[in-house]
Amino acid sequence: MEENKKILILEDNPDTFKMMAKELQTSHYKVIPACREGDNDYSEFSDSIGKMYEGTIFDYVKDVILNNYNTLRAIVCDLQIGVDNNKGAELIQEIRTKIKIKQFSLFTEFIPIIIYTNFGNDPIIKPALANGATAYIDKHMDKDASCLKSLVDYHSTKFAKLCEEVILKKTFIVGLTFCGKDTRSFVHDVAQILAMQFSTQKVFFDEFHESEIVGLKSDQVLDGIYTEKCEYVVLFMSKNYQKNHWTGGVEWGAIQTKVLPTRKDSLIPVLCDDKAKINDIDFKRDILIKVNQTYPNKNLTAKEVADRIIKIIIDK
């Protein structure tokens, strides 16, 4: 589930972008330019953005943020960007006020934006800070990029911590644990029906809350969600569930050690595949729902499974 954290660099000079990307690209960070999906040639993009008129720079930036927000952890912005070399402060204000991320309203308010110019007395620095920039660095003085790297690391770590705190403050009626390789499409349909009953905010299904969990220390976050924040956990058992790192290692590991010993009745096992095998689950005694029915000879639909889950929860 966890991917490299991304840093978006807003820079319209291709040579400067390449230099900064080389400085910041690490095993922990993937550097991306403000290019729309499919714009593979950054030099062509920078040529066009340098000639843009007012308003169009934000359109590009908005697209790339919306396409990458779930792994974006910092923005590095040249204040002297755009047709008149003075669009940085305005661009920051637009990012803070005009981009809305569904399910994570704090994103554009708190995503760190680190600004830079080549001149420490540039008059556009103060307006940029007033418009929501997080920190400023004099690029001319930071020749080895050590300060910039430190700022990015410090503020991106703080932002990731905020994301964890946001998701861990929530409580859920039901959480779904499943191996996406085996059952994602089916579980997606079940989750949609459960959300109609309880709301998406009360159903922990990764697609409902991806902006709050992807790119974080997800093992710790998922441990807390399944063991402390979900009243009920639905376990979709399939042949690859226990072989998968996230489901068999992280999610089931947390449930096995913290849920089974104290509140086993909150676990709802759903057998999706007769070949599935999970430690500490007895097929004859523990399975509450079997998707593959031998009598009558048919498979339960997603709606039938969701309805049974809802009934179990309501009856308890």
C-alpha positions as CSV (number, residue, x, y, z in Angstrom):
1,M,0.0,0.0,0.0
2,E,2.8,2.4,0.9
3,E,4.4,4.2,-2.1
4,N,7.3,6.6,-2.4
5,K,6.4,10.0,-1.0
6,K,6.3,12.6,-3.8
7,I,7.6,16.1,-4.0
8,L,6.1,18.5,-6.5
9,I,8.5,21.1,-7.9
10,L,6.9,24.2,-9.4
11,E,9.7,25.4,-11.6
12,D,9.4,26.7,-15.2
13,N,13.1,26.5,-16.1
14,P,14.0,22.9,-17.2
15,D,17.7,23.2,-16.3
16,T,16.8,24.4,-12.8
17,F,14.2,21.7,-12.4
18,K,16.7,19.0,-13.3
19,M,19.2,20.4,-10.9
20,M,16.7,20.5,-8.0
21,A,15.3,17.1,-8.9
22,K,18.8,15.6,-8.7
23,E,19.2,17.3,-5.2
24,L,16.0,16.0,-3.8
25,Q,15.3,12.7,-5.4
26,T,16.1,9.9,-2.9
27,S,14.9,6.4,-2.0
28,H,12.3,8.1,0.1
29,Y,11.2,10.9,-2.3
30,K,10.1,10.8,-5.9
31,V,10.3,14.3,-7.5
32,I,7.6,15.2,-10.0
33,P,7.2,18.3,-12.2
34,A,4.0,20.3,-12.7
35,C,3.1,18.4,-15.8
36,R,-0.3,17.0,-16.7
37,E,-0.6,13.3,-17.1
38,G,0.8,12.4,-20.5
39,D,3.1,15.4,-20.7
40,N,6.3,13.4,-20.7
41,D,8.7,16.1,-22.1
42,Y,9.3,18.6,-19.4
43,S,11.2,21.0,-21.6
44,E,8.1,21.4,-23.9
45,F,5.9,22.0,-20.8
46,S,8.3,24.6,-19.4
47,D,8.5,26.4,-22.7
48,S,4.7,26.7,-22.7
49,I,4.2,27.5,-19.1
50,G,6.8,30.3,-19.4
51,K,4.6,32.0,-22.0
52,M,1.3,31.4,-20.2
53,Y,-1.1,34.2,-19.3
54,E,-2.7,34.8,-15.9
55,G,-4.7,31.9,-14.6
56,T,-3.4,29.1,-16.7
57,I,-0.5,28.1,-14.5
58,F,-2.9,27.2,-11.7
59,D,-4.8,24.9,-14.1
60,Y,-1.7,22.8,-14.7
61,V,-0.8,22.8,-11.0
62,K,-4.3,21.9,-9.9
63,D,-4.4,18.9,-12.3
64,V,-1.1,17.5,-11.1
65,I,-2.0,17.9,-7.4
66,L,-5.4,16.2,-7.9
67,N,-3.7,13.3,-9.7
68,N,-1.0,12.8,-7.0
69,Y,-2.4,14.1,-3.7
70,N,-2.6,10.7,-2.1
71,T,1.2,10.4,-2.1
72,L,2.2,14.1,-2.3
73,R,4.0,15.2,0.9
74,A,5.5,18.6,-0.1
75,I,5.5,21.3,-2.7
76,V,8.7,23.2,-3.6
77,C,7.8,26.4,-5.5
78,D,9.9,29.0,-7.4
79,L,8.4,32.4,-6.6
80,Q,9.6,33.7,-9.9
81,I,7.4,31.5,-12.1
82,G,5.2,32.5,-15.0
83,V,5.1,35.0,-17.8
84,D,6.1,38.0,-15.7
85,N,8.3,36.1,-13.3
86,N,6.1,37.0,-10.4
87,K,3.3,34.4,-10.1
88,G,4.6,32.4,-7.1
89,A,2.7,34.2,-4.4
90,E,-0.6,34.2,-6.4
91,L,-0.1,30.5,-7.2
92,I,0.3,29.6,-3.5
93,Q,-2.9,31.4,-2.6
94,E,-4.8,29.5,-5.3
95,I,-3.5,26.2,-4.1
96,R,-4.5,27.0,-0.5
97,T,-8.0,28.2,-1.4
98,K,-9.2,26.7,-4.7
99,I,-8.2,23.0,-4.6
100,K,-10.7,20.8,-2.7
101,I,-9.8,17.2,-1.9
102,K,-12.7,14.9,-1.2
103,Q,-12.6,13.1,2.2
104,F,-9.5,15.1,3.3
105,S,-10.4,18.8,3.6
106,L,-7.1,19.5,5.5
107,F,-4.9,18.6,2.6
108,T,-4.5,21.9,0.8
109,E,-4.5,23.8,4.1
110,F,-1.6,21.9,5.5
111,I,0.5,20.4,2.6
112,P,3.9,22.1,3.1
113,I,4.8,24.6,0.5
114,I,8.5,25.6,0.6
115,I,9.3,28.6,-1.5
116,Y,12.6,29.8,-2.9
117,T,14.2,32.6,-4.9
118,N,17.7,33.5,-5.9
119,F,17.6,36.8,-4.0
120,G,17.0,37.0,-0.2
121,N,15.5,40.5,-0.4
122,D,12.9,39.7,-3.1
123,P,9.7,41.7,-2.4
124,I,7.5,38.8,-3.3
125,I,8.7,36.7,-0.4
126,K,6.4,38.3,2.2
127,P,3.2,38.1,0.1
128,A,4.0,34.4,-0.6
129,L,4.4,33.7,3.2
130,A,1.2,35.6,3.9
131,N,-0.6,33.6,1.2
132,G,0.2,30.3,2.9
133,A,3.8,29.3,2.1
134,T,5.3,27.2,4.9
135,A,9.0,28.1,4.7
136,Y,11.4,30.2,2.6
137,I,14.9,29.4,1.4
138,D,17.4,31.6,-0.4
139,K,18.4,29.2,-3.2
140,H,21.5,31.2,-4.0
141,M,22.8,30.8,-0.5
142,D,21.9,27.1,-0.2
143,K,24.4,25.9,-2.9
144,D,24.7,22.3,-1.6
145,A,20.9,22.0,-1.1
146,S,21.4,20.7,2.5
147,C,19.0,23.3,3.9
148,L,16.3,22.6,1.3
149,K,16.6,18.8,1.9
150,S,16.3,19.4,5.6
151,L,13.2,21.6,5.2
152,V,11.5,19.2,2.9
153,D,12.1,16.2,5.2
154,Y,11.1,18.1,8.4
155,H,7.8,19.5,7.0
156,S,6.8,16.4,5.0
157,T,7.3,14.3,8.2
158,K,5.1,16.7,10.2
159,F,2.5,16.6,7.4
160,A,2.5,12.7,7.4
161,K,2.0,12.8,11.2
162,L,-1.0,15.1,10.8
163,C,-2.5,12.7,8.2
164,E,-2.1,9.8,10.7
165,E,-3.8,11.8,13.5
166,V,-6.7,12.7,11.2
167,I,-7.5,9.2,10.3
168,L,-6.9,7.8,13.8
169,K,-9.4,10.3,15.3
170,K,-12.1,8.6,13.3
171,T,-14.2,5.7,14.4
172,F,-15.9,3.1,12.1
173,I,-18.8,0.8,12.4
174,V,-17.1,-1.7,10.2
175,G,-13.7,-2.3,8.6
176,L,-13.0,-4.5,5.6
177,T,-9.8,-6.5,5.3
178,F,-9.2,-8.3,2.0
179,C,-6.6,-9.2,-0.6
180,G,-7.1,-6.9,-3.5
181,K,-5.5,-9.3,-5.9
182,D,-8.3,-11.9,-5.2
183,T,-11.4,-10.0,-4.2
184,R,-11.2,-6.2,-4.8
185,S,-14.0,-6.0,-7.3
186,F,-16.4,-8.0,-5.1
187,V,-15.4,-6.2,-1.9
188,H,-15.9,-2.9,-3.7
189,D,-19.5,-3.8,-4.4
190,V,-20.0,-4.9,-0.8
191,A,-18.5,-1.7,0.5
192,Q,-20.8,0.4,-1.6
193,I,-23.9,-1.3,-0.1
194,L,-22.5,-1.1,3.4
195,A,-21.8,2.7,2.8
196,M,-25.5,3.2,1.8
197,Q,-26.4,1.7,5.2
198,F,-23.7,3.3,7.5
199,S,-22.1,6.1,5.2
200,T,-18.6,6.0,3.7
201,Q,-17.2,7.8,6.8
202,K,-18.3,4.8,9.0
203,V,-17.0,2.1,6.6
204,F,-13.3,1.5,6.5
205,F,-12.6,0.5,2.9
206,D,-9.3,1.7,1.5
207,E,-10.9,3.4,-1.5
208,F,-13.0,5.5,0.8
209,H,-10.1,6.8,2.8
210,E,-7.0,6.4,0.5
211,S,-5.9,10.0,0.8
212,E,-5.5,9.5,4.6
213,I,-3.5,6.3,4.6
214,V,-1.5,5.9,1.4
215,G,2.1,7.1,1.8
216,L,2.1,7.1,5.6
217,K,3.6,4.6,8.0
218,S,0.6,2.5,7.0
219,D,1.4,-0.6,9.1
220,Q,1.0,1.5,12.3
221,V,-2.1,3.2,11.0
222,L,-3.8,0.0,9.9
223,D,-3.0,-1.7,13.2
224,G,-4.7,1.1,15.1
225,I,-7.7,1.2,12.8
226,Y,-8.5,-2.5,12.8
227,T,-7.8,-3.1,16.5
228,E,-9.2,0.1,18.1
229,K,-11.3,2.1,15.6
230,C,-13.6,-0.5,14.1
231,E,-16.6,-1.9,16.0
232,Y,-16.6,-4.9,13.6
233,V,-14.1,-6.2,11.2
234,V,-15.1,-8.2,8.1
235,L,-12.5,-10.7,7.0
236,F,-12.7,-11.7,3.3
237,M,-10.8,-14.9,3.2
238,S,-9.2,-15.8,-0.1
239,K,-6.3,-18.0,-1.3
240,N,-3.7,-15.2,-1.3
241,Y,-4.9,-13.3,1.9
242,Q,-2.3,-14.7,4.3
243,K,0.5,-14.7,1.6
244,N,0.1,-10.9,1.1
245,H,2.3,-8.6,3.1
246,W,-0.4,-6.1,4.0
247,T,-3.3,-8.5,4.7
248,G,-1.5,-11.5,6.0
249,G,1.2,-9.7,7.8
250,V,0.0,-6.3,8.9
251,E,-3.8,-6.5,9.0
252,W,-4.3,-10.1,10.1
253,G,-1.3,-9.8,12.5
254,A,-3.0,-6.9,14.3
255,I,-6.4,-8.7,14.4
256,Q,-4.9,-12.0,15.5
257,T,-3.0,-10.5,18.4
258,K,-5.4,-7.7,19.6
259,V,-8.9,-8.6,18.4
260,L,-9.2,-12.4,18.7
261,P,-8.1,-12.6,22.4
262,T,-10.6,-10.0,23.7
263,R,-13.5,-9.4,21.3
264,K,-13.6,-12.3,18.8
265,D,-17.3,-11.7,18.3
266,S,-16.6,-8.5,16.5
267,L,-14.9,-10.4,13.7
268,I,-17.1,-11.4,10.7
269,P,-15.3,-14.0,8.6
270,V,-16.5,-14.3,5.0
271,L,-15.2,-17.3,3.0
272,C,-14.7,-16.3,-0.6
273,D,-12.6,-19.2,-1.7
274,D,-12.6,-22.8,-0.4
275,K,-8.8,-22.9,-0.9
276,A,-8.3,-20.1,1.6
277,K,-6.5,-20.9,4.9
278,I,-5.9,-18.5,7.7
279,N,-4.3,-19.3,11.0
280,D,-6.7,-19.3,14.0
281,I,-9.8,-19.4,11.9
282,D,-11.8,-22.7,12.1
283,F,-13.8,-23.2,8.9
284,K,-16.5,-25.3,10.6
285,R,-16.9,-23.2,13.7
286,D,-16.0,-19.6,12.8
287,I,-17.2,-18.9,9.2
288,L,-20.3,-16.7,9.3
289,I,-20.8,-16.2,5.6
290,K,-19.8,-18.5,2.7
291,V,-19.8,-16.9,-0.8
292,N,-19.7,-20.3,-2.5
293,Q,-22.9,-22.1,-1.6
294,T,-23.1,-25.9,-2.1
295,Y,-26.8,-25.9,-1.4
296,P,-28.4,-24.3,-3.2
297,N,-25.6,-24.5,-5.8
298,K,-25.0,-20.8,-6.4
299,N,-22.7,-18.0,-5.3
300,L,-23.9,-15.2,-3.1
301,T,-24.0,-11.8,-4.7
302,A,-22.3,-8.8,-3.2
303,K,-25.7,-7.5,-2.1
304,E,-26.5,-10.7,-0.4
305,V,-23.2,-10.7,1.5
306,A,-23.6,-7.0,2.4
307,D,-27.2,-7.7,3.7
308,R,-25.9,-10.5,5.9
309,I,-23.1,-8.4,7.3
310,I,-25.6,-5.6,8.1
311,K,-28.0,-8.1,9.8
312,I,-25.2,-9.5,11.9
313,I,-24.2,-6.0,13.0
314,I,-27.7,-4.8,13.7
315,D,-28.7,-8.0,15.6
316,K,-25.7,-7.8,17.8
